Amino acid sequence: MAERILIVEDEHKISRVLQLELEYEGYESEVASNGKDALEKIEQGNWDLVLLDIMIPELSGLEVLRRVRRAENQTPIILLTARDEVHDKVSGLDLGANDYITKPFQIEELLARVRAHLRKGVQTTNDNQNLSVADLQVNLHAYEVTRSGGKIELTPREFNLLVCLLKNKNIVLSREQLIESVWGYDYFGDTNVVDVYIRYLRQKVDKDFETPLIQTVRGVGYTIKDDKQ
């Protein structure tokens, strides 16, 4: 069964090119030309991935993203934007976008990112649905994190970073390895973003607990150690 991709783009020429390229690659696709239409299609459809332009009428792409994630819909979303401003990219990632690509882009690059995120979705579906260390529990299916029975709210990026660390317990992961696993192999930003998100995670996962779980190995990277192993 072909994977289904929703294209949210108000420029007809661009959306038509994207649709033709995606269908040539074997994907099923539909187009939404404004934010309200996009939100309705996302809520009603079963999509494997969404290509979401930021600058669209009715509702902005960022507002669509905000509402989709608020509804706990974790469909992979790649932002398309003509703006090369760090603020827009950071805002999109913080709201739960899986990736972004700046116009104008090469179609080959976009298709590579689409394939990468669709692979991640398959891997997540097939993985064990529960991860744990000490008193920390993560339910991948329910997208739920608890520690000592208390629920912890994480952004999608924080959640994916924590899952990556838990899947590699007792292994020290470098910033580059974390970037590849969580942000994607084709991420070209500063690796310091890992330090920023580790700090966010520690504020939520470790700050109010006696035993910190996330550890820094100076000059190497980060790890979560399981003392039971």
Rosetta blueprint (number, residue, H / E / L):
1 M L
2 A L
3 E L
4 R E
5 I E
6 L E
7 I E
8 V E
9 E L
10 D L
11 E L
12 H H
13 K H
14 I H
15 S H
16 R H
17 V H
18 L H
19 Q H
20 L H
21 E H
22 L H
23 E H
24 Y H
25 E L
26 G L
27 Y L
28 E E
29 S E
30 E E
31 V E
32 A E
33 S L
34 N L
35 G H
36 K H
37 D H
38 A H
39 L H
40 E H
41 K H
42 I H
43 E H
44 Q H
45 G L
46 N L
47 W L
48 D L
49 L E
50 V E
51 L E
52 L E
53 D E
54 I L
55 M L
56 I L
57 P L
58 E L
59 L L
60 S L
61 G H
62 L H
63 E H
64 V H
65 L H
66 R H
67 R H
68 V H
69 R H
70 R H
71 A L
72 E L
73 N L
74 Q L
75 T L
76 P L
77 I E
78 I E
79 L E
80 L E
81 T E
82 A L
83 R L
84 D L
85 E L
86 V H
87 H H
88 D H
89 K H
90 V H
91 S H
92 G H
93 L H
94 D H
95 L H
96 G L
97 A L
98 N L
99 D E
100 Y E
101 I E
102 T E
103 K L
104 P L
105 F L
106 Q L
107 I H
108 E H
109 E H
110 L H
111 L H
112 A H
113 R H
114 V H
115 R H
116 A H
117 H H
118 L H
119 R H
120 K H
121 G H
122 V H
123 Q H
124 T H
125 T H
126 N H
127 D L
128 N L
129 Q L
130 N E
131 L E
132 S E
133 V E
134 A L
135 D L
136 L E
137 Q E
138 V E
139 N E
140 L L
141 H L
142 A L
143 Y L
144 E E
145 V E
146 T E
147 R E
148 S L
149 G L
150 G E
151 K E
152 I E
153 E L
154 L L
155 T L
156 P H
157 R H
158 E H
159 F H
160 N H
161 L H
162 L H
163 V H
164 C H
165 L H
166 L H
167 K H
168 N L
169 K L
170 N L
171 I L
172 V L
173 L E
174 S L
175 R H
176 E H
177 Q H
178 L H
179 I H
180 E H
181 S H
182 V H
183 W H
184 G L
185 Y L
186 D L
187 Y L
188 F L
189 G L
190 D L
191 T L
192 N H
193 V H
194 V H
195 D H
196 V H
197 Y H
198 I H
199 R H
200 Y H
201 L H
202 R H
203 Q H
204 K H
205 V H
206 D L
207 K L
208 D L
209 F L
210 E L
211 T L
212 P L
213 L L
214 I E
215 Q E
216 T E
217 V E
218 R L
219 G L
220 V L
221 G E
222 Y E
223 T E
224 I E
225 K L
226 D L
227 D L
228 K L
229 Q L
